[in-house]
Amino acid sequence: MSAPVPAPTSSGVAMVRTLMLVSTVCGVLIVAAFQGTQSAIAENRRIKLERAVFKVLPGAASVREYIATPGGIQPLTGDTAAAGSVKFYAAFDPSGALRGIAAEAASKGYADVVRVLYGYDTTCQCIVGIGVVAMRETPGIGDRIITDAAFLKNFEALDVRVNAEMTALANAVKTVKHGSKQNAWEVDAISGATITSKAVGRGINESAQKLMPLLVPHLGELHS
């Protein structure tokens, strides 16, 4: 015959209830802390993005996120763009007029992927500024893409016009040997930092080749 199971004591029941209460409170606090942190992260991301866009498109006062698709452009909902679409940022001046477009470009450099944000002026169909989003290039060499005035001058009016069929760029963006630039769609490399220079040019070309044919036919649809 098995021994009788002792009934739980009042102190044991109280302990279990206390543990359940503590677990519940901890769970609520963790969820609340997570939600609060996510809100702060999202706000910091928004501020950082605006600052980056304002840097490559001086005169902009507000930014909206969009995606370009074969069927047209539409505001981005959520954090992830649909397959086949290209994410971009529309910047507007204080009066609400379109100031320009900003988009990200990325390509493998010497040490890691080099990510830049570039500003696009719809009037000249050209890139008018870049800013580095992330990179891990060699200090004093590859990171000169941030400080080298001659290199940055490449992006004051870099030609990214689309062809007549609006299927691709009229001329592919190409990084050339330092001192040999002859065309408005070429990027004059930094001497001693050719790999990083090429990463910037290649990334911009790949991004613009995807974005511009989808974007240009629908620029009139962008409003603040």
C-alpha positions in Angstrom: 0.0 0.0 0.0 1.4 3.4 -1.0 2.0 6.0 1.6 -0.6 8.8 1.7 0.4 12.1 0.0 0.7 14.8 2.6 -1.6 17.8 2.0 0.1 21.0 1.1 0.7 23.3 4.0 -0.6 26.8 4.1 2.9 28.1 4.0 3.7 26.1 0.9 0.6 27.4 -0.9 1.5 30.9 0.0 5.0 30.4 -1.4 3.7 29.2 -4.7 1.3 32.1 -5.0 4.1 34.5 -4.2 6.4 33.0 -6.9 3.6 33.2 -9.4 2.9 36.8 -8.5 6.6 37.7 -8.8 6.9 35.9 -12.2 3.9 37.8 -13.5 5.2 41.2 -12.3 8.6 40.4 -13.8 7.0 39.4 -17.1 5.0 42.7 -17.2 8.1 44.7 -16.4 10.2 43.0 -19.1 7.5 43.6 -21.8 7.1 47.2 -20.8 10.8 47.8 -20.8 11.1 46.1 -24.2 8.3 48.2 -25.7 9.8 51.4 -24.2 13.2 50.5 -25.6 11.8 49.8 -29.1 10.2 53.2 -29.2 13.4 54.9 -28.2 15.4 52.9 -30.8 12.9 53.7 -33.5 13.0 57.4 -32.6 16.8 57.5 -32.6 16.8 55.7 -36.0 14.4 58.3 -37.4 16.6 61.2 -36.1 19.8 59.6 -37.5 18.2 59.0 -40.8 16.9 62.5 -41.1 20.3 63.9 -40.3 21.9 61.7 -42.9 19.4 62.7 -45.6 19.7 66.4 -44.7 23.5 66.1 -45.1 23.3 64.8 -48.7 20.4 67.0 -49.6 21.0 70.4 -48.0 17.8 72.5 -47.7 15.5 69.5 -46.9 13.2 69.9 -44.0 11.3 66.6 -43.9 11.8 63.0 -45.0 9.4 60.2 -46.0 10.2 56.6 -46.8 9.0 55.0 -50.1 9.5 52.0 -52.2 9.8 51.9 -56.0 8.2 49.0 -57.8 7.6 48.0 -61.5 4.0 49.2 -60.9 4.9 52.6 -59.4 6.0 54.1 -56.1 4.2 53.9 -52.7 4.9 54.8 -49.1 6.8 52.2 -47.2 4.7 50.4 -44.5 6.7 48.5 -41.9 10.4 48.1 -41.9 10.9 45.7 -44.8 10.5 46.5 -48.5 8.6 43.9 -50.6 10.6 41.6 -52.9 11.5 43.3 -56.2 11.0 46.8 -54.8 13.7 49.4 -54.0 13.6 51.5 -50.9 14.3 55.2 -51.1 13.8 58.4 -49.1 11.9 61.5 -50.5 13.1 64.8 -49.0 11.0 67.9 -49.0 11.9 71.6 -48.4 10.0 73.8 -45.9 7.3 74.7 -48.4 6.6 71.0 -49.2 8.3 70.9 -52.6 10.4 67.9 -53.4 14.0 68.7 -52.6 15.5 65.4 -53.8 15.9 61.7 -53.3 18.2 59.8 -51.0 19.0 56.1 -51.3 21.6 53.6 -49.9 24.3 51.9 -51.9 26.6 49.1 -50.7 29.5 47.1 -52.1 32.5 45.1 -50.8 35.5 47.2 -50.1 39.0 46.2 -48.8 38.0 45.0 -45.3 34.2 44.8 -45.4 31.1 46.2 -47.1 31.1 49.9 -47.6 27.6 51.5 -47.2 26.9 55.0 -48.3 23.8 57.2 -48.6 23.6 59.4 -51.7 21.5 62.4 -52.6 19.8 62.6 -56.0 18.7 65.9 -57.6 15.7 65.3 -59.9 16.5 68.5 -62.0 19.9 67.4 -63.2 19.3 63.7 -62.8 22.6 63.6 -60.9 24.0 62.7 -57.5 24.8 65.8 -55.5 26.3 64.3 -52.3 27.2 61.2 -50.4 27.6 60.2 -46.7 29.1 57.1 -45.3 26.6 54.9 -43.4 29.0 52.1 -42.3 32.5 50.9 -43.2 35.5 49.2 -41.7 38.2 50.3 -44.1 41.8 50.9 -43.1 42.2 54.1 -41.1 44.2 56.7 -42.9 43.7 54.9 -46.3 40.2 53.7 -47.1 38.5 56.1 -44.7 39.7 58.9 -46.9 36.4 58.6 -48.8 35.0 60.6 -45.9 37.6 63.4 -45.9 39.2 63.6 -49.3 37.8 66.8 -50.9 38.8 65.8 -54.4 37.0 62.5 -54.1 33.9 64.0 -52.6 33.8 66.5 -55.5 32.9 63.5 -57.8 29.5 63.5 -56.1 28.6 67.2 -56.6 27.1 66.4 -60.1 27.6 62.7 -60.8 25.5 61.8 -63.9 22.9 59.1 -63.3 20.4 59.9 -66.1 18.3 57.1 -67.4 18.2 56.0 -71.0 15.4 56.9 -73.4 13.7 53.6 -72.8 13.9 54.1 -69.0 15.3 50.6 -68.6 18.8 51.5 -67.2 21.2 54.3 -66.7 22.2 56.0 -69.9 25.8 55.5 -68.7 27.0 53.2 -66.0 28.7 54.9 -63.1 32.4 53.8 -63.2 35.4 54.4 -61.0 38.5 55.3 -63.0 42.2 55.6 -62.2 43.1 58.7 -60.2 43.5 61.7 -62.6 41.9 60.0 -65.6 38.3 61.1 -65.2 36.8 62.5 -68.4 33.0 62.0 -68.2 30.4 63.2 -65.7 29.4 59.6 -64.9 33.0 58.6 -63.8 34.4 58.6 -60.3 38.0 59.7 -60.0 39.5 57.2 -57.5 41.7 58.2 -54.5 45.3 57.3 -55.1 46.3 54.6 -52.7 42.6 53.8 -51.8 41.5 52.4 -55.2 39.6 49.4 -53.7 37.5 51.5 -51.4 36.9 54.1 -54.2 35.7 51.4 -56.5 33.4 50.0 -53.8 31.7 53.4 -53.6 31.3 53.8 -57.4 30.2 50.2 -57.9 27.7 50.4 -55.1 26.2 53.6 -56.4 26.0 52.2 -59.9 24.2 49.0 -58.7 21.8 51.0 -56.6 21.0 53.6 -59.3 20.6 51.0 -62.0 17.8 49.4 -60.0 16.2 52.5 -58.6 16.2 55.2 -61.3 14.3 53.3 -64.0 11.5 52.6 -61.5 11.6 56.0 -59.9 12.0 58.6 -62.7 8.7 57.9 -64.5 6.8 58.5 -61.3 8.6 61.5 -59.7 5.5 63.6 -60.2 3.6 61.4 -57.7 5.8 62.4 -54.8 4.2 64.9 -52.4 4.9 65.9 -48.8 
